[in-house]
Amino acid sequence: MIDSILAHPHVFWLALGGLLLAAEMLGASGYLLWSGVAAVVTGLLAWLLPLGWEIQGVCFALLTLVAAFLWWRWLSSRKQQIPGEVLNQRGQQLVGRRFRLEAALVNGRGHVRVADSSWPVTADEDLPAGCEVVVLAVEGITLKIKAV
């Protein structure tokens, strides 16, 4: 068995990468993803280039660290939303979004289509159909809007 692994190290790395990626699919929350990718890349490098086992191990370790660092950088650069801030508050999720009125507002009241639903809206002035509006706030189930 060891002789087979030493003769074909790329098979070991590709199998290890496949096992780590399969284990990741079982719910490891991303911890095994980058190690699995690093093992697959190491396997491909071992297949293409005659590398000793020491260099393969160092390559795997460095690729794992680099991939984890890049993933961490990407995650930290994303805008984080506070988990309960707008959870189950669909109206609050609409604040700041832009929509186009399908029907004119009469006396500052009307409706706007949001995806497959219709929301009641109020504005300080009457607005014509086709006007682009932005949601300023939510008062109960009514969206407070203004023209863009």
KEZA-511444 format. One record per atom (N, C-alpha, C, O): x, y, z; residue number from 1; residue in three letters; atom name. Coordinates in nm, 3 decimals, padded with zeros to 5 digits. Layout:
// residues N
PT       X       Y       Z resi resn name
PT       X       Y       Z  NUM  ALA   CA
...
//
This chain:
// residues 148
PT       X       Y       Z resi resn name
PT  00.083 -00.120  00.000    1  MET    N
PT  00.000  00.000  00.000    1  MET   CA
PT  00.087  00.126  00.000    1  MET    C
PT  00.066  00.217 -00.080    1  MET    O
PT  00.187  00.130  00.091    2  ILE    N
PT  00.276  00.245  00.097    2  ILE   CA
PT  00.356  00.258 -00.033    2  ILE    C
PT  00.380  00.369 -00.080    2  ILE    O
PT  00.396  00.145 -00.089    3  ASP    N
PT  00.470  00.150 -00.216    3  ASP   CA
PT  00.384  00.211 -00.326    3  ASP    C
PT  00.435  00.285 -00.410    3  ASP    O
PT  00.256  00.179 -00.326    4  SER    N
PT  00.165  00.233 -00.426    4  SER   CA
PT  00.150  00.384 -00.410    4  SER    C
PT  00.147  00.458 -00.508    4  SER    O
PT  00.140  00.430 -00.285    5  ILE    N
PT  00.127  00.574 -00.259    5  ILE   CA
PT  00.255  00.646 -00.299    5  ILE    C
PT  00.250  00.755 -00.357    5  ILE    O
PT  00.371  00.586 -00.268    6  LEU    N
PT  00.498  00.648 -00.306    6  LEU   CA
PT  00.518  00.651 -00.457    6  LEU    C
PT  00.580  00.743 -00.510    6  LEU    O
PT  00.466  00.549 -00.526    7  ALA    N
PT  00.479  00.543 -00.671    7  ALA   CA
PT  00.386  00.643 -00.740    7  ALA    C
PT  00.420  00.697 -00.845    7  ALA    O
PT  00.268  00.666 -00.681    8  HIS    N
PT  00.167  00.756 -00.740    8  HIS   CA
PT  00.113  00.852 -00.633    8  HIS    C
PT  00.000  00.836 -00.588    8  HIS    O
PT  00.193  00.950 -00.593    9  PRO    N
PT  00.149  01.038 -00.484    9  PRO   CA
PT  00.029  01.126 -00.522    9  PRO    C
PT -00.047  01.169 -00.436    9  PRO    O
PT  00.014  01.152 -00.650   10  HIS    N
PT -00.099  01.237 -00.692   10  HIS   CA
PT -00.232  01.170 -00.658   10  HIS    C
PT -00.329  01.239 -00.628   10  HIS    O
PT -00.238  01.037 -00.663   11  VAL    N
PT -00.362  00.966 -00.629   11  VAL   CA
PT -00.396  00.990 -00.483   11  VAL    C
PT -00.513  01.010 -00.448   11  VAL    O
PT -00.294  00.988 -00.397   12  PHE    N
PT -00.317  01.013 -00.254   12  PHE   CA
PT -00.374  01.153 -00.233   12  PHE    C
PT -00.473  01.168 -00.161   12  PHE    O
PT -00.313  01.254 -00.294   13  TRP    N
PT -00.358  01.391 -00.275   13  TRP   CA
PT -00.498  01.414 -00.333   13  TRP    C
PT -00.581  01.482 -00.272   13  TRP    O
PT -00.523  01.358 -00.450   14  LEU    N
PT -00.657  01.374 -00.509   14  LEU   CA
PT -00.762  01.303 -00.426   14  LEU    C
PT -00.872  01.354 -00.408   14  LEU    O
PT -00.729  01.185 -00.374   15  ALA    N
PT -00.824  01.114 -00.287   15  ALA   CA
PT -00.846  01.190 -00.157   15  ALA    C
PT -00.959  01.202 -00.111   15  ALA    O
PT -00.737  01.242 -00.097   16  LEU    N
PT -00.752  01.321  00.026   16  LEU   CA
PT -00.837  01.444  00.000   16  LEU    C
PT -00.924  01.477  00.080   16  LEU    O
PT -00.812  01.512 -00.111   17  GLY    N
PT -00.893  01.630 -00.146   17  GLY   CA
PT -01.039  01.594 -00.165   17  GLY    C
PT -01.127  01.667 -00.119   17  GLY    O
PT -01.065  01.482 -00.233   18  GLY    N
PT -01.204  01.438 -00.250   18  GLY   CA
PT -01.271  01.405 -00.118   18  GLY    C
PT -01.388  01.439 -00.098   18  GLY    O
PT -01.199  01.339 -00.030   19  LEU    N
PT -01.256  01.307  00.102   19  LEU   CA
PT -01.284  01.433  00.183   19  LEU    C
PT -01.388  01.443  00.248   19  LEU    O
PT -01.191  01.528  00.181   20  LEU    N
PT -01.214  01.653  00.255   20  LEU   CA
PT -01.331  01.731  00.198   20  LEU    C
PT -01.410  01.788  00.273   20  LEU    O
PT -01.342  01.736  00.067   21  LEU    N
PT -01.455  01.807  00.006   21  LEU   CA
PT -01.588  01.736  00.034   21  LEU    C
PT -01.690  01.801  00.055   21  LEU    O
PT -01.586  01.603  00.034   22  ALA    N
PT -01.707  01.528  00.068   22  ALA   CA
PT -01.745  01.550  00.213   22  ALA    C
PT -01.863  01.565  00.246   22  ALA    O
PT -01.646  01.553  00.301   23  ALA    N
PT -01.675  01.579  00.442   23  ALA   CA
PT -01.728  01.721  00.461   23  ALA    C
PT -01.812  01.744  00.548   23  ALA    O
PT -01.680  01.815  00.381   24  GLU    N
PT -01.731  01.952  00.387   24  GLU   CA
PT -01.878  01.958  00.352   24  GLU    C
PT -01.953  02.036  00.411   24  GLU    O
PT -01.920  01.877  00.256   25  MET    N
PT -02.062  01.876  00.217   25  MET   CA
PT -02.150  01.823  00.330   25  MET    C
PT -02.271  01.849  00.330   25  MET    O
PT -02.094  01.751  00.424   26  LEU    N
PT -02.172  01.700  00.536   26  LEU   CA
PT -02.195  01.807  00.643   26  LEU    C
PT -02.267  01.783  00.739   26  LEU    O
PT -02.134  01.922  00.626   27  GLY    N
PT -02.166  02.032  00.715   27  GLY   CA
PT -02.053  02.080  00.803   27  GLY    C
PT -02.075  02.101  00.922   27  GLY    O
PT -01.935  02.098  00.752   28  ALA    N
PT -01.822  02.144  00.833   28  ALA   CA
PT -01.810  02.297  00.833   28  ALA    C
PT -01.712  02.349  00.886   28  ALA    O
PT -01.903  02.367  00.778   29  SER    N
PT -01.909  02.514  00.780   29  SER   CA
PT -01.789  02.582  00.715   29  SER    C
PT -01.750  02.690  00.758   29  SER    O
PT -01.730  02.521  00.615   30  GLY    N
PT -01.621  02.583  00.542   30  GLY   CA
PT -01.482  02.549  00.591   30  GLY    C
PT -01.384  02.588  00.528   30  GLY    O
PT -01.471  02.479  00.702   31  TYR    N
PT -01.339  02.450  00.758   31  TYR   CA
PT -01.258  02.355  00.670   31  TYR    C
PT -01.136  02.368  00.661   31  TYR    O
PT -01.322  02.261  00.607   32  LEU    N
PT -01.251  02.161  00.528   32  LEU   CA
PT -01.243  02.197  00.380   32  LEU    C
PT -01.170  02.133  00.304   32  LEU    O
PT -01.318  02.297  00.338   33  LEU    N
PT -01.322  02.334  00.197   33  LEU   CA
PT -01.184  02.371  00.144   33  LEU    C
PT -01.142  02.319  00.041   33  LEU    O
PT -01.116  02.458  00.213   34  TRP    N
PT -00.988  02.509  00.162   34  TRP   CA
PT -00.877  02.406  00.175   34  TRP    C
PT -00.785  02.405  00.093   34  TRP    O
PT -00.884  02.320  00.274   35  SER    N
PT -00.787  02.210  00.282   35  SER   CA
PT -00.810  02.112  00.168   35  SER    C
PT -00.715  02.059  00.110   35  SER    O
PT -00.936  02.086  00.136   36  GLY    N
PT -00.968  01.997  00.025   36  GLY   CA
PT -00.921  02.053 -00.108   36  GLY    C
PT -00.866  01.980 -00.191   36  GLY    O
PT -00.942  02.182 -00.128   37  VAL    N
PT -00.896  02.246 -00.252   37  VAL   CA
PT -00.744  02.242 -00.259   37  VAL    C
PT -00.687  02.216 -00.365   37  VAL    O
PT -00.677  02.269 -00.147   38  ALA    N
PT -00.531  02.265 -00.144   38  ALA   CA
PT -00.480  02.124 -00.174   38  ALA    C
PT -00.379  02.110 -00.244   38  ALA    O
PT -00.547  02.021 -00.124   39  ALA    N
PT -00.505  01.883 -00.152   39  ALA   CA
PT -00.523  01.850 -00.300   39  ALA    C
PT -00.437  01.784 -00.359   39  ALA    O
PT -00.632  01.895 -00.360   40  VAL    N
PT -00.653  01.869 -00.502   40  VAL   CA
PT -00.547  01.940 -00.586   40  VAL    C
PT -00.493  01.881 -00.679   40  VAL    O
PT -00.517  02.066 -00.553   41  VAL    N
PT -00.414  02.139 -00.628   41  VAL   CA
PT -00.277  02.073 -00.608   41  VAL    C
PT -00.199  02.064 -00.703   41  VAL    O
PT -00.249  02.029 -00.487   42  THR    N
PT -00.123  01.957 -00.462   42  THR   CA
PT -00.119  01.829 -00.543   42  THR    C
PT -00.014  01.794 -00.598   42  THR    O
PT -00.229  01.758 -00.551   43  GLY    N
PT -00.236  01.637 -00.632   43  GLY   CA
PT -00.210  01.665 -00.779   43  GLY    C
PT -00.140  01.589 -00.845   43  GLY    O
PT -00.266  01.772 -00.829   44  LEU    N
PT -00.243  01.809 -00.969   44  LEU   CA
PT -00.097  01.847 -00.994   44  LEU    C
PT -00.039  01.812 -01.097   44  LEU    O
PT -00.038  01.920 -00.898   45  LEU    N
PT  00.103  01.955 -00.911   45  LEU   CA
PT  00.192  01.830 -00.904   45  LEU    C
PT  00.289  01.820 -00.980   45  LEU    O
PT  00.160  01.737 -00.815   46  ALA    N
PT  00.238  01.613 -00.804   46  ALA   CA
PT  00.222  01.528 -00.929   46  ALA    C
PT  00.313  01.453 -00.965   46  ALA    O
PT  00.110  01.540 -00.994   47  TRP    N
PT  00.085  01.464 -01.117   47  TRP   CA
PT  00.167  01.522 -01.233   47  TRP    C
PT  00.221  01.449 -01.316   47  TRP    O
PT  00.175  01.656 -01.237   48  LEU    N
PT  00.244  01.723 -01.348   48  LEU   CA
PT  00.394  01.734 -01.327   48  LEU    C
PT  00.471  01.726 -01.422   48  LEU    O
PT  00.437  01.753 -01.203   49  LEU    N
PT  00.578  01.774 -01.173   49  LEU   CA
PT  00.629  01.665 -01.080   49  LEU    C
PT  00.557  01.624 -00.990   49  LEU    O
PT  00.751  01.619 -01.099   50  PRO    N
PT  00.807  01.518 -01.008   50  PRO   CA
PT  00.854  01.585 -00.878   50  PRO    C
PT  00.969  01.629 -00.868   50  PRO    O
PT  00.767  01.592 -00.778   51  LEU    N
PT  00.799  01.656 -00.651   51  LEU   CA
PT  00.820  01.550 -00.544   51  LEU    C
PT  00.751  01.448 -00.543   51  LEU    O
PT  00.914  01.574 -00.455   52  GLY    N
PT  00.935  01.484 -00.342   52  GLY   CA
PT  00.823  01.500 -00.240   52  GLY    C
PT  00.749  01.598 -00.244   52  GLY    O
PT  00.810  01.404 -00.151   53  TRP    N
PT  00.700  01.409 -00.055   53  TRP   CA
PT  00.713  01.528  00.040   53  TRP    C
PT  00.613  01.580  00.088   53  TRP    O
PT  00.838  01.572  00.067   54  GLU    N
PT  00.857  01.687  00.155   54  GLU   CA
PT  00.800  01.813  00.090   54  GLU    C
PT  00.730  01.891  00.155   54  GLU    O
PT  00.830  01.832 -00.037   55  ILE    N
PT  00.781  01.950 -00.109   55  ILE   CA
PT  00.629  01.944 -00.123   55  ILE    C
PT  00.562  02.046 -00.116   55  ILE    O
PT  00.575  01.824 -00.144   56  GLN    N
PT  00.430  01.809 -00.154   56  GLN   CA
PT  00.364  01.850 -00.023   56  GLN    C
PT  00.262  01.919 -00.024   56  GLN    O
PT  00.420  01.808  00.089   57  GLY    N
PT  00.364  01.845  00.220   57  GLY   CA
PT  00.370  01.995  00.244   57  GLY    C
PT  00.274  02.055  00.292   57  GLY    O
PT  00.483  02.055  00.211   58  VAL    N
PT  00.498  02.200  00.227   58  VAL   CA
PT  00.401  02.273  00.133   58  VAL    C
PT  00.339  02.372  00.172   58  VAL    O
PT  00.388  02.224  00.011   59  CYS    N
PT  00.295  02.283 -00.086   59  CYS   CA
PT  00.152  02.278 -00.033   59  CYS    C
PT  00.078  02.377 -00.041   59  CYS    O
PT  00.113  02.163  00.021   60  PHE    N
PT -00.021  02.148  00.077   60  PHE   CA
PT -00.043  02.245  00.193   60  PHE    C
PT -00.147  02.311  00.200   60  PHE    O
PT  00.054  02.254  00.283   61  ALA    N
PT  00.041  02.343  00.398   61  ALA   CA
PT  00.032  02.489  00.355   61  ALA    C
PT -00.053  02.563  00.404   61  ALA    O
PT  00.119  02.530  00.262   62  LEU    N
PT  00.116  02.669  00.217   62  LEU   CA
PT -00.012  02.702  00.143   62  LEU    C
PT -00.070  02.808  00.163   62  LEU    O
PT -00.057  02.611  00.056   63  LEU    N
PT -00.182  02.635 -00.017   63  LEU   CA
PT -00.301  02.645  00.079   63  LEU    C
PT -00.391  02.726  00.058   63  LEU    O
PT -00.301  02.562  00.182   64  THR    N
PT -00.409  02.568  00.281   64  THR   CA
PT -00.407  02.702  00.353   64  THR    C
PT -00.512  02.764  00.370   64  THR    O
PT -00.290  02.747  00.396   65  LEU    N
PT -00.280  02.875  00.466   65  LEU   CA
PT -00.316  02.993  00.376   65  LEU    C
PT -00.387  03.084  00.419   65  LEU    O
PT -00.268  02.992  00.253   66  VAL    N
PT -00.299  03.101  00.161   66  VAL   CA
PT -00.449  03.105  00.130   66  VAL    C
PT -00.510  03.212  00.131   66  VAL    O
PT -00.508  02.988  00.104   67  ALA    N
PT -00.651  02.984  00.073   67  ALA   CA
PT -00.734  03.029  00.192   67  ALA    C
PT -00.831  03.104  00.176   67  ALA    O
PT -00.698  02.985  00.313   68  ALA    N
PT -00.771  03.027  00.433   68  ALA   CA
PT -00.756  03.176  00.457   68  ALA    C
PT -00.852  03.242  00.496   68  ALA    O
PT -00.636  03.230  00.435   69  PHE    N
PT -00.614  03.373  00.452   69  PHE   CA
PT -00.695  03.454  00.353   69  PHE    C
PT -00.758  03.553  00.390   69  PHE    O
PT -00.695  03.414  00.226   70  LEU    N
PT -00.773  03.485  00.125   70  LEU   CA
PT -00.922  03.479  00.153   70  LEU    C
PT -00.993  03.577  00.133   70  LEU    O
PT -00.970  03.364  00.200   71  TRP    N
PT -01.112  03.349  00.238   71  TRP   CA
PT -01.144  03.442  00.354   71  TRP    C
PT -01.249  03.507  00.354   71  TRP    O
PT -01.056  03.449  00.453   72  TRP    N
PT -01.077  03.536  00.567   72  TRP   CA
PT -01.081  03.683  00.524   72  TRP    C
PT -01.166  03.759  00.571   72  TRP    O
PT -00.990  03.722  00.433   73  ARG    N
PT -00.988  03.859  00.383   73  ARG   CA
PT -01.117  03.892  00.310   73  ARG    C
PT -01.173  04.000  00.328   73  ARG    O
PT -01.164  03.799  00.227   74  TRP    N
PT -01.287  03.823  00.152   74  TRP   CA
PT -01.406  03.834  00.247   74  TRP    C
PT -01.491  03.922  00.231   74  TRP    O
PT -01.413  03.746  00.347   75  LEU    N
PT -01.524  03.752  00.442   75  LEU   CA
PT -01.522  03.881  00.524   75  LEU    C
PT -01.627  03.940  00.550   75  LEU    O
PT -01.404  03.925  00.564   76  SER    N
PT -01.395  04.047  00.646   76  SER   CA
PT -01.425  04.172  00.565   76  SER    C
PT -01.462  04.274  00.623   76  SER    O
PT -01.409  04.168  00.433   77  SER    N
PT -01.438  04.285  00.351   77  SER   CA
PT -01.586  04.299  00.319   77  SER    C
PT -01.631  04.406  00.279   77  SER    O
PT -01.662  04.192  00.337   78  ARG    N
PT -01.806  04.199  00.311   78  ARG   CA
PT -01.876  04.280  00.418   78  ARG    C
PT -01.835  04.278  00.534   78  ARG    O
PT -01.980  04.350  00.380   79  LYS    N
PT -02.059  04.427  00.476   79  LYS   CA
PT -02.136  04.328  00.564   79  LYS    C
PT -02.217  04.249  00.515   79  LYS    O
PT -02.110  04.335  00.692   80  GLN    N
PT -02.177  04.245  00.785   80  GLN   CA
PT -02.305  04.310  00.836   80  GLN    C
PT -02.305  04.427  00.875   80  GLN    O
PT -02.411  04.234  00.834   81  GLN    N
PT -02.538  04.284  00.885   81  GLN   CA
PT -02.561  04.221  01.022   81  GLN    C
PT -02.537  04.102  01.041   81  GLN    O
PT -02.606  04.299  01.114   82  ILE    N
PT -02.629  04.248  01.249   82  ILE   CA
PT -02.744  04.149  01.245   82  ILE    C
PT -02.853  04.187  01.202   82  ILE    O
PT -02.725  04.022  01.288   83  PRO    N
PT -02.829  03.920  01.271   83  PRO   CA
PT -02.964  03.950  01.326   83  PRO    C
PT -03.021  03.856  01.270   83  PRO    O
PT -03.031  03.992  01.373   84  GLY    N
PT -03.160  04.020  01.430   84  GLY   CA
PT -03.206  04.159  01.399   84  GLY    C
PT -03.316  04.198  01.437   84  GLY    O
PT -03.121  04.237  01.330   85  GLU    N
PT -03.155  04.375  01.302   85  GLU   CA
PT -03.281  04.387  01.217   85  GLU    C
PT -03.368  04.468  01.249   85  GLU    O
PT -03.293  04.310  01.112   86  VAL    N
PT -03.411  04.316  01.026   86  VAL   CA
PT -03.470  04.176  01.005   86  VAL    C
PT -03.547  04.155  00.911   86  VAL    O
PT -03.434  04.084  01.091   87  LEU    N
PT -03.485  03.948  01.079   87  LEU   CA
PT -03.637  03.949  01.093   87  LEU    C
PT -03.690  04.004  01.190   87  LEU    O
PT -03.705  03.889  01.000   88  ASN    N
PT -03.851  03.880  00.998   88  ASN   CA
PT -03.919  04.016  00.994   88  ASN    C
PT -04.033  04.030  01.038   88  ASN    O
PT -03.851  04.116  00.942   89  GLN    N
PT -03.908  04.249  00.924   89  GLN   CA
PT -03.892  04.287  00.777   89  GLN    C
PT -03.804  04.365  00.741   89  GLN    O
PT -03.978  04.231  00.695   90  ARG    N
PT -03.967  04.248  00.550   90  ARG   CA
PT -03.967  04.395  00.511   90  ARG    C
PT -03.893  04.435  00.421   90  ARG    O
PT -04.048  04.475  00.576   91  GLY    N
PT -04.054  04.617  00.542   91  GLY   CA
PT -03.922  04.687  00.567   91  GLY    C
PT -03.879  04.768  00.485   91  GLY    O
PT -03.855  04.657  00.678   92  GLN    N
PT -03.726  04.718  00.708   92  GLN   CA
PT -03.620  04.680  00.606   92  GLN    C
PT -03.526  04.756  00.582   92  GLN    O
PT -03.635  04.563  00.546   93  GLN    N
PT -03.540  04.520  00.444   93  GLN   CA
PT -03.555  04.600  00.315   93  GLN    C
PT -03.466  04.598  00.230   93  GLN    O
PT -03.666  04.669  00.300   94  LEU    N
PT -03.693  04.747  00.178   94  LEU   CA
PT -03.642  04.890  00.186   94  LEU    C
PT -03.636  04.958  00.084   94  LEU    O
PT -03.606  04.937  00.306   95  VAL    N
PT -03.560  05.075  00.323   95  VAL   CA
PT -03.434  05.097  00.240   95  VAL    C
PT -03.337  05.021  00.249   95  VAL    O
PT -03.436  05.202  00.158   96  GLY    N
PT -03.324  05.235  00.072   96  GLY   CA
PT -03.335  05.178 -00.069   96  GLY    C
PT -03.259  05.217 -00.158   96  GLY    O
PT -03.428  05.086 -00.090   97  ARG    N
PT -03.442  05.026 -00.224   97  ARG   CA
PT -03.525  05.118 -00.313   97  ARG    C
PT -03.605  05.199 -00.266   97  ARG    O
PT -03.504  05.104 -00.444   98  ARG    N
PT -03.574  05.187 -00.543   98  ARG   CA
PT -03.675  05.102 -00.619   98  ARG    C
PT -03.651  04.986 -00.650   98  ARG    O
PT -03.789  05.164 -00.648   99  PHE    N
PT -03.895  05.098 -00.724   99  PHE   CA
PT -03.956  05.197 -00.820   99  PHE    C
PT -03.934  05.318 -00.809   99  PHE    O
PT -04.033  05.145 -00.915  100  ARG    N
PT -04.103  05.229 -01.012  100  ARG   CA
PT -04.253  05.214 -00.986  100  ARG    C
PT -04.304  05.102 -00.975  100  ARG    O
PT -04.323  05.326 -00.977  101  LEU    N
PT -04.467  05.324 -00.954  101  LEU   CA
PT -04.540  05.275 -01.079  101  LEU    C
PT -04.514  05.323 -01.190  101  LEU    O
PT -04.630  05.180 -01.062  102  GLU    N
PT -04.712  05.133 -01.175  102  GLU   CA
PT -04.838  05.216 -01.191  102  GLU    C
PT -04.892  05.229 -01.301  102  GLU    O
PT -04.885  05.274 -01.080  103  ALA    N
PT -05.004  05.360 -01.083  103  ALA   CA
PT -04.971  05.489 -01.009  103  ALA    C
PT -04.888  05.491 -00.919  103  ALA    O
PT -05.036  05.597 -01.049  104  ALA    N
PT -05.011  05.727 -00.987  104  ALA   CA
PT -05.058  05.728 -00.842  104  ALA    C
PT -05.153  05.658 -00.806  104  ALA    O
PT -04.991  05.809 -00.760  105  LEU    N
PT -05.036  05.829 -00.622  105  LEU   CA
PT -05.143  05.938 -00.620  105  LEU    C
PT -05.126  06.044 -00.681  105  LEU    O
PT -05.251  05.910 -00.551  106  VAL    N
PT -05.359  06.006 -00.537  106  VAL   CA
PT -05.365  06.047 -00.391  106  VAL    C
PT -05.373  05.961 -00.303  106  VAL    O
PT -05.362  06.178 -00.365  107  ASN    N
PT -05.358  06.230 -00.228  107  ASN   CA
PT -05.239  06.172 -00.151  107  ASN    C
PT -05.247  06.152 -00.030  107  ASN    O
PT -05.129  06.145 -00.220  108  GLY    N
PT -05.008  06.095 -00.156  108  GLY   CA
PT -05.015  05.950 -00.115  108  GLY    C
PT -04.928  05.903 -00.041  108  GLY    O
PT -05.118  05.876 -00.162  109  ARG    N
PT -05.133  05.735 -00.125  109  ARG   CA
PT -05.143  05.649 -00.250  109  ARG    C
PT -05.193  05.692 -00.354  109  ARG    O
PT -05.095  05.525 -00.237  110  GLY    N
PT -05.103  05.432 -00.348  110  GLY   CA
PT -05.037  05.301 -00.312  110  GLY    C
PT -05.022  05.267 -00.195  110  GLY    O
PT -04.997  05.229 -00.414  111  HIS    N
PT -04.932  05.099 -00.395  111  HIS   CA
PT -04.811  05.088 -00.487  111  HIS    C
PT -04.808  05.150 -00.594  111  HIS    O
PT -04.713  05.010 -00.445  112  VAL    N
PT -04.597  04.983 -00.528  112  VAL   CA
PT -04.576  04.832 -00.530  112  VAL    C
PT -04.596  04.763 -00.430  112  VAL    O
PT -04.537  04.781 -00.647  113  ARG    N
PT -04.514  04.638 -00.661  113  ARG   CA
PT -04.371  04.607 -00.621  113  ARG    C
PT -04.276  04.666 -00.672  113  ARG    O
PT -04.358  04.511 -00.527  114  VAL    N
PT -04.229  04.463 -00.481  114  VAL   CA
PT -04.228  04.313 -00.505  114  VAL    C
PT -04.296  04.237 -00.435  114  VAL    O
PT -04.152  04.270 -00.604  115  ALA    N
PT -04.146  04.128 -00.644  115  ALA   CA
PT -04.287  04.081 -00.676  115  ALA    C
PT -04.347  04.130 -00.772  115  ALA    O
PT -04.342  03.988 -00.599  116  ASP    N
PT -04.475  03.936 -00.630  116  ASP   CA
PT -04.581  03.988 -00.534  116  ASP    C
PT -04.690  03.932 -00.526  116  ASP    O
PT -04.551  04.095 -00.462  117  SER    N
PT -04.648  04.150 -00.368  117  SER   CA
PT -04.668  04.299 -00.394  117  SER    C
PT -04.592  04.361 -00.468  117  SER    O
PT -04.770  04.353 -00.333  118  SER    N
PT -04.802  04.494 -00.346  118  SER   CA
PT -04.801  04.557 -00.207  118  SER    C
PT -04.862  04.504 -00.115  118  SER    O
PT -04.730  04.668 -00.193  119  TRP    N
PT -04.718  04.735 -00.064  119  TRP   CA
PT -04.787  04.870 -00.069  119  TRP    C
PT -04.773  04.942 -00.168  119  TRP    O
PT -04.862  04.906  00.036  120  PRO    N
PT -04.919  05.040  00.042  120  PRO   CA
PT -04.807  05.142  00.067  120  PRO    C
PT -04.715  05.118  00.145  120  PRO    O
PT -04.818  05.257  00.000  121  VAL    N
PT -04.715  05.360  00.013  121  VAL   CA
PT -04.780  05.495  00.039  121  VAL    C
PT -04.894  05.521  00.001  121  VAL    O
PT -04.702  05.580  00.104  122  THR    N
PT -04.743  05.720  00.122  122  THR   CA
PT -04.626  05.809  00.083  122  THR    C
PT -04.510  05.772  00.097  122  THR    O
PT -04.661  05.927  00.033  123  ALA    N
PT -04.561  06.027 -00.005  123  ALA   CA
PT -04.615  06.163  00.033  123  ALA    C
PT -04.734  06.179  00.057  123  ALA    O
PT -04.528  06.263  00.037  124  ASP    N
PT -04.570  06.398  00.072  124  ASP   CA
PT -04.643  06.468 -00.042  124  ASP    C
PT -04.704  06.573 -00.022  124  ASP    O
PT -04.635  06.410 -00.162  125  GLU    N
PT -04.697  06.471 -00.279  125  GLU   CA
PT -04.750  06.363 -00.373  125  GLU    C
PT -04.711  06.247 -00.363  125  GLU    O
PT -04.837  06.401 -00.461  126  ASP    N
PT -04.884  06.308 -00.562  126  ASP   CA
PT -04.772  06.284 -00.663  126  ASP    C
PT -04.701  06.376 -00.703  126  ASP    O
PT -04.758  06.158 -00.704  127  LEU    N
PT -04.654  06.122 -00.800  127  LEU   CA
PT -04.718  06.051 -00.918  127  LEU    C
PT -04.814  05.975 -00.900  127  LEU    O
PT -04.667  06.074 -01.039  128  PRO    N
PT -04.727  06.011 -01.158  128  PRO   CA
PT -04.682  05.865 -01.170  128  PRO    C
PT -04.582  05.824 -01.110  128  PRO    O
PT -04.757  05.789 -01.247  129  ALA    N
PT -04.720  05.649 -01.277  129  ALA   CA
PT -04.587  05.649 -01.352  129  ALA    C
PT -04.562  05.737 -01.434  129  ALA    O
PT -04.503  05.551 -01.325  130  GLY    N
PT -04.374  05.540 -01.391  130  GLY   CA
PT -04.263  05.615 -01.320  130  GLY    C
PT -04.147  05.607 -01.360  130  GLY    O
PT -04.297  05.688 -01.215  131  CYS    N
PT -04.198  05.764 -01.140  131  CYS   CA
PT -04.113  05.668 -01.057  131  CYS    C
PT -04.165  05.575 -00.996  131  CYS    O
PT -03.982  05.692 -01.054  132  GLU    N
PT -03.894  05.610 -00.972  132  GLU   CA
PT -03.891  05.667 -00.831  132  GLU    C
PT -03.874  05.787 -00.811  132  GLU    O
PT -03.908  05.578 -00.732  133  VAL    N
PT -03.915  05.621 -00.593  133  VAL   CA
PT -03.815  05.540 -00.510  133  VAL    C
PT -03.771  05.432 -00.549  133  VAL    O
PT -03.783  05.596 -00.395  134  VAL    N
PT -03.696  05.527 -00.299  134  VAL   CA
PT -03.771  05.517 -00.167  134  VAL    C
PT -03.842  05.609 -00.128  134  VAL    O
PT -03.755  05.405 -00.098  135  VAL    N
PT -03.822  05.383  00.030  135  VAL   CA
PT -03.740  05.450  00.139  135  VAL    C
PT -03.621  05.422  00.155  135  VAL    O
PT -03.804  05.540  00.216  136  LEU    N
PT -03.737  05.613  00.323  136  LEU   CA
PT -03.753  05.546  00.458  136  LEU    C
PT -03.659  05.540  00.537  136  LEU    O
PT -03.874  05.495  00.484  137  ALA    N
PT -03.903  05.438  00.615  137  ALA   CA
PT -04.024  05.346  00.604  137  ALA    C
PT -04.088  05.337  00.499  137  ALA    O
PT -04.052  05.278  00.713  138  VAL    N
PT -04.168  05.190  00.721  138  VAL   CA
PT -04.250  05.232  00.841  138  VAL    C
PT -04.198  05.243  00.953  138  VAL    O
PT -04.378  05.256  00.818  139  GLU    N
PT -04.471  05.292  00.926  139  GLU   CA
PT -04.579  05.185  00.930  139  GLU    C
PT -04.674  05.190  00.852  139  GLU    O
PT -04.565  05.089  01.019  140  GLY    N
PT -04.657  04.975  01.022  140  GLY   CA
PT -04.631  04.887  00.901  140  GLY    C
PT -04.524  04.828  00.888  140  GLY    O
PT -04.732  04.880  00.811  141  ILE    N
PT -04.712  04.805  00.687  141  ILE   CA
PT -04.706  04.897  00.566  141  ILE    C
PT -04.709  04.851  00.452  141  ILE    O
PT -04.699  05.027  00.592  142  THR    N
PT -04.697  05.126  00.485  142  THR   CA
PT -04.555  05.178  00.465  142  THR    C
PT -04.486  05.214  00.561  142  THR    O
PT -04.512  05.182  00.339  143  LEU    N
PT -04.380  05.232  00.307  143  LEU   CA
PT -04.387  05.383  00.282  143  LEU    C
PT -04.473  05.430  00.207  143  LEU    O
PT -04.298  05.458  00.344  144  LYS    N
PT -04.287  05.601  00.322  144  LYS   CA
PT -04.185  05.620  00.211  144  LYS    C
PT -04.070  05.579  00.222  144  LYS    O
PT -04.229  05.685  00.100  145  ILE    N
PT -04.143  05.697 -00.018  145  ILE   CA
PT -04.127  05.842 -00.058  145  ILE    C
PT -04.200  05.930 -00.012  145  ILE    O
PT -04.030  05.864 -00.147  146  LYS    N
PT -04.015  05.996 -00.213  146  LYS   CA
PT -03.963  05.971 -00.352  146  LYS    C
PT -03.903  05.866 -00.379  146  LYS    O
PT -03.984  06.066 -00.440  147  ALA    N
PT -03.936  06.055 -00.577  147  ALA   CA
PT -03.785  06.069 -00.579  147  ALA    C
PT -03.726  06.143 -00.500  147  ALA    O
PT -03.723  05.997 -00.671  148  VAL    N
PT -03.576  06.000 -00.683  148  VAL   CA
PT -03.536  06.123 -00.761  148  VAL    C
PT -03.417  06.146 -00.784  148  VAL    O
//
